[in-house]
């Protein structure tokens, strides 16, 4: 049983400890060992022994008060012994809504002393208790790349097409892990798969894809639609939060809907390891999980998806809007929502661009986090996504340095993230700084940092660089008749030029572009608020405007 992960409970109250132990053993005893202890001293001693023995601890539950101190004091110590264990504070009934308790929990999470809170179990079986427990255990499994339906990627090197496949899977929000063909895990997979052409993918059902194209991946996952002059009420271009929201509302309200995306689910949101300020998810939700849930909603309501296909042309014709795809497909729409979002800008340092996939990554790919275990990693960016990334990586790396061009984190990051970063001991923040160079022999080994104040250059050892800088809207493919601002973001509604508004013959709708019947939503739109919730809101608003257009 030494290889079985543990669930550890530390609680002074014998009756309440028995209740928790009963629920854990009854529901999880087949897959986890349950260890219940009565004092924080005993708990820490046991956890230290487990760490020395190389055991795995998936979750630690602590009572509100232990030996006269907050239970969060014990949970804070767990982080050093088991960085990936989920740390949960048990609360008695009646504390939800108490302002002092809420403030204390916020403070503890912001300072990194705990991860979650949970109401103590009630009369068995307490399914509400188990719903939360399942969420915590899934988060732990994903941190260990053990999540259900995981795809295995096997490559001869970290970079090249093997890295591109991991990028595709990351964009698809598909759980996956990577191993080198020469590794122990790689040899085991190859023994099952047989002689194959690299890189290869082993799907959850055992099916093997040899050096698959993006379209092959879409077909294997059941998300390939090949439009052939099909006519839809609504075509959505882009599958980030705004596009998924429009897909859910459009399909649920009876519109024949298709969503087209050159990548896949979630857009930049999939790089967010934990979104804690999204409405309805008090314990946080990963961008990938949010995207998967929204996709399933839209699919069940009847929306169709065409992934790994790029829209190359859009034109207004008498009966609607015609869109041409790079695969040769053509779609006709009565209305279009452009939700193509934006991607991170390239750093433009040639020596670092050459190491993309070999230590240099755009976005905070969750699958790459384990490669920084015990090493030094750097994140470049000052927005919420960069803050979430640096906190996620801090669970793996010896030290993570956040490099920000601005004078302070508060300039572009939410307060709760700034607090967490400040309280995490292995995170260093370098403001008014930029990355101007670096390199390595086949893999990233060092960076060159420049102080924007005095111009001083500094060399820094680095094993991974995650770039999350700026925003480049995906609008290069659009016709010149769609008005954009100087940065390429789409102008809509009142921001359109006088000439465009006069050409309508009516006031343009708030999210309508300079082409009648074509709307824009989310990060691709000029003036949009760069938040997931705002993009979701704009996707829903766009559908109400589509109904007005179709009613004319």
Long-range contacts (C-beta under 8 A, 24 or more apart in sequence): 1-33, 2-53, 2-55, 3-56, 4-31, 4-32, 4-33, 4-56, 5-31, 5-32, 5-33, 5-55, 5-56, 5-57, 5-58, 5-140, 6-32, 6-33, 6-34, 6-35, 6-50, 6-55, 6-56, 6-57, 6-58, 7-32, 7-33, 7-34, 7-35, 7-57, 7-58, 7-59, 7-61, 8-35, 8-36, 8-37, 8-43, 8-46, 8-47, 8-57, 8-59, 8-60, 8-61, 9-34, 9-35, 9-36, 9-37, 9-60, 9-61, 9-62, 10-36, 10-37, 10-38, 10-39, 10-40, 10-42, 10-43, 10-60, 10-61, 10-62, 10-63, 10-66, 10-71, 10-74, 11-36, 11-37, 11-38, 11-61, 11-62, 11-63, 11-66, 11-90, 12-38, 12-39, 12-63, 12-65, 12-66, 12-67, 13-63, 14-38, 16-63, 16-90, 16-92, 16-120, 17-63, 19-120, 19-121, 20-61, 20-90, 20-120, 20-121, 22-121, 22-124, 23-121, 23-124, 23-125, 23-126, 23-129, 23-130, 24-133, 26-124, 26-125, 27-125, 27-130, 27-133, 28-133, 28-137, 32-58, 39-66, 39-67, 40-66, 40-67, 40-69, 40-73, 40-74, 41-67, 43-74, 44-74, 44-77, 47-77, 47-78, 47-81, 47-82, 48-81, 50-81, 50-82, 51-81, 51-82, 56-82, 56-144, 57-81, 57-82, 57-85, 58-85, 58-86, 58-137, 58-140, 58-141, 59-85, 59-86, 59-87, 59-88, 59-133, 59-136, 59-137, 59-140, 60-85, 60-86, 60-87, 60-88, 61-88, 61-89, 61-90, 61-118, 62-87, 62-88, 62-89, 62-90, 63-90, 64-89, 64-90, 64-91, 64-92, 64-95, 70-104, 70-108, 72-104, 72-108, 72-113, 72-114, 73-113, 75-108, 75-113, 75-114, 75-115, 76-112, 76-113, 76-114, 79-112, 83-395, 83-396, 84-140, 84-143, 84-144, 84-395, 85-140, 86-115, 86-116, 86-136, 86-137, 86-139, 86-140, 87-113, 87-114, 87-115, 87-116, 88-114, 88-115, 88-116, 88-117, 88-118, 88-136, 89-114, 89-116, 89-117, 89-118, 90-117, 90-118, 90-119, 90-120, 91-117, 91-118, 91-119, 91-120, 92-119, 92-120, 93-119, 93-120, 93-122, 106-416, 109-276, 109-420, 110-416, 110-419, 110-420, 110-423, 111-419, 111-420, 111-423, 112-420, 112-423, 112-424, 116-283, 117-283, 132-283, 135-283, 139-286, 142-175, 142-286, 142-366, 143-395, 145-175, 145-176, 145-177, 145-367, 145-370, 147-175, 148-175, 148-204, 149-174, 149-175, 149-204, 150-175, 150-176, 150-177, 150-204, 151-175, 151-176, 151-177, 151-201, 151-202, 151-203, 151-204, 152-176, 152-177, 152-178, 152-179, 152-189, 152-201, 152-202, 153-177, 153-178, 153-179, 153-199, 153-200, 153-201, 154-178, 154-179, 154-180, 154-181, 154-186, 154-189, 154-190, 154-193, 154-198, 154-199, 154-200, 154-201, 154-202, 155-180, 155-181, 155-198, 155-199, 156-180, 156-181, 156-182, 156-198, 156-199, 157-358, 158-357, 158-358, 158-371, 158-443, 159-355, 159-356, 159-357, 159-358, 160-199, 160-357, 161-199, 161-211, 162-198, 162-199, 162-357, 163-356, 163-357, 163-358, 164-357, 165-199, 165-201, 165-212, 165-217, 166-365, 166-367, 166-368, 167-365, 168-214, 168-217, 168-263, 168-264, 168-308, 169-217, 169-367, 170-270, 170-271, 170-363, 170-365, 170-366, 170-367, 171-263, 171-264, 171-265, 171-266, 171-270, 172-217, 172-221, 172-223, 172-263, 172-264, 172-265, 172-307, 173-264, 173-265, 173-266, 173-270, 173-287, 173-288, 173-289, 173-291, 173-292, 173-295, 174-221, 176-367, 177-367, 178-367, 214-308, 215-308, 215-309, 215-327, 217-308, 218-264, 218-307, 218-308, 223-264, 223-305, 223-307, 224-306, 224-307, 224-308, 225-258, 225-304, 225-305, 225-306, 226-306, 226-327, 226-329, 227-258, 227-260, 227-306, 227-325, 227-329, 227-330, 227-331, 228-329, 228-330, 229-330, 229-331, 229-332, 230-258, 230-331, 230-332, 231-256, 231-320, 231-331, 231-332, 231-333, 231-334, 232-256, 232-257, 232-258, 232-331, 232-332, 232-333, 232-334, 233-257, 233-333, 233-334, 233-335, 233-546, 233-550, 234-258, 234-333, 234-334, 234-335, 234-336, 234-337, 234-543, 234-546, 235-260, 235-321, 235-323, 235-331, 235-333, 235-335, 235-336, 235-337, 236-260, 236-336, 236-337, 236-339, 237-261, 237-311, 237-323, 237-336, 237-337, 237-338, 237-339, 237-340, 238-267, 238-338, 238-339, 238-340, 238-341, 238-474, 238-522, 238-524, 239-263, 239-264, 239-265, 239-266, 239-267, 239-291, 239-295, 239-305, 239-307, 239-339, 240-266, 240-267, 240-268, 240-269, 240-339, 240-341, 240-522, 240-523, 240-535, 241-266, 241-267, 241-269, 241-290, 241-291, 241-294, 241-522, 241-532, 241-535, 241-536, 241-539, 242-337, 242-339, 242-341, 242-521, 242-522, 242-523, 242-524, 242-535, 242-536, 242-538, 242-539, 242-542, 243-267, 243-337, 243-339, 243-341, 243-521, 243-522, 243-539, 244-291, 244-294, 244-295, 244-298, 244-536, 244-539, 245-294, 245-521, 245-535, 245-536, 245-537, 245-538, 245-539, 245-540, 246-337, 246-339, 246-521, 246-539, 246-540, 246-542, 246-543, 247-294, 247-298, 247-303, 247-539, 248-294, 248-297, 248-298, 248-301, 248-303, 248-539, 249-539, 249-540, 249-543, 250-303, 250-337, 250-543, 250-546, 251-298, 251-301, 251-302, 251-303, 252-301, 253-543, 253-547, 255-543, 255-546, 255-550, 256-302, 257-298, 257-302, 257-303, 257-304, 258-303, 258-304, 258-305, 258-306, 258-331, 259-298, 259-303, 259-304, 259-305, 259-306, 260-305, 260-306, 260-309, 260-311, 260-323, 260-325, 260-331, 261-305, 261-306, 261-307, 261-308, 261-309, 262-308, 262-309, 262-310, 262-311, 262-326, 263-307, 263-308, 264-307, 264-308, 265-291, 265-292, 265-295, 266-290, 266-291, 267-291, 267-341, 267-522, 267-523, 268-341, 268-342, 268-343, 268-344, 268-363, 268-385, 268-523, 269-532, 269-535, 271-363, 271-364, 271-365, 271-385, 271-388, 271-389, 271-468, 272-364, 272-384, 272-385, 272-388, 272-389, 272-532, 273-364, 273-366, 273-388, 273-389, 273-391, 273-392, 274-388, 274-391, 274-392, 275-388, 275-532, 276-416, 277-414, 277-416, 277-533, 278-532, 278-533, 279-533, 286-366, 287-532, 288-366, 290-532, 310-477, 311-477, 312-477, 313-477, 313-479, 314-478, 314-479, 314-482, 314-515, 314-518, 315-479, 316-481, 316-515, 316-516, 316-517, 316-518, 320-517, 321-515, 321-517, 321-518, 334-517, 334-549, 334-550, 335-517, 335-518, 335-519, 335-546, 335-549, 335-550, 336-517, 336-518, 336-519, 337-519, 337-520, 337-521, 337-539, 337-542, 337-543, 337-546, 338-478, 338-490, 338-513, 338-518, 338-519, 338-520, 338-521, 338-524, 339-520, 339-521, 339-522, 339-524, 339-535, 339-539, 339-542, 340-473, 340-474, 340-475, 340-524, 341-473, 341-474, 341-522, 341-523, 341-524, 341-535, 342-471, 342-472, 342-473, 342-474, 342-523, 342-524, 343-471, 343-472, 343-474, 344-381, 344-467, 344-468, 344-469, 344-470, 344-471, 344-472, 345-469, 345-470, 345-471, 345-472, 347-380, 347-435, 347-467, 347-469, 349-435, 349-436, 349-437, 349-438, 351-437, 351-438, 351-439, 352-435, 352-437, 352-438, 352-439, 352-444, 352-447, 352-465, 354-439, 355-439, 355-440, 355-443, 355-444, 358-440, 358-442, 358-443, 358-444, 359-440, 359-443, 359-444, 359-445, 359-462, 359-463, 359-464, 359-465, 360-444, 360-464, 360-465, 360-467, 361-464, 361-465, 361-466, 361-467, 362-466, 362-467, 362-468, 363-389, 363-466, 363-467, 363-468, 364-388, 364-389, 364-392, 364-393, 364-466, 364-468, 365-466, 366-392, 368-464, 368-466, 369-393, 369-395, 369-396, 370-396, 371-463, 371-464, 372-396, 372-397, 372-400, 372-463, 372-464, 373-397, 374-398, 375-463, 375-464, 376-400, 376-401, 376-460, 376-461, 376-462, 376-463, 377-401, 377-462, 377-463, 377-464, 377-465, 377-466, 378-402, 378-403, 378-435, 378-447, 378-460, 378-462, 378-464, 378-465, 378-466, 379-403, 379-465, 379-466, 379-468, 380-404, 380-434, 380-435, 380-465, 380-466, 380-467, 380-468, 380-469, 381-467, 381-468, 381-469, 382-406, 382-409, 382-411, 382-412, 382-413, 383-412, 383-413, 383-468, 383-530, 384-412, 384-413, 384-414, 384-417, 384-531, 385-468, 386-413, 386-468, 387-413, 387-414, 387-417, 387-418, 387-420, 387-421, 388-417, 389-466, 389-468, 390-421, 390-427, 391-417, 391-420, 391-421, 391-424, 391-427, 393-464, 393-466, 394-424, 394-426, 394-427, 397-426, 397-464, 398-426, 399-426, 399-427, 399-428, 400-426, 400-427, 400-428, 401-427, 401-428, 401-429, 401-430, 401-460, 402-427, 402-428, 402-429, 402-430, 403-430, 403-433, 403-434, 403-435, 403-449, 404-429, 404-430, 404-431, 404-432, 404-433, 405-432, 405-433, 405-434, 405-452, 405-469, 406-431, 406-432, 407-431, 407-432, 435-465, 438-462, 438-465, 471-523, 471-530, 473-523, 473-524, 474-524, 475-524, 479-515, 481-514, 481-515, 482-513, 482-514, 482-515, 482-518, 483-513, 483-514, 484-526, 485-526, 489-524, 489-525, 489-526, 489-527, 489-528, 490-520, 490-524, 490-525, 490-526, 491-526, 492-519, 492-520, 492-525, 492-526, 495-526, 495-527, 509-545, 509-548, 509-549, 510-541, 510-545, 511-538, 511-541, 511-542, 511-545, 512-545, 517-549, 519-545, 519-546
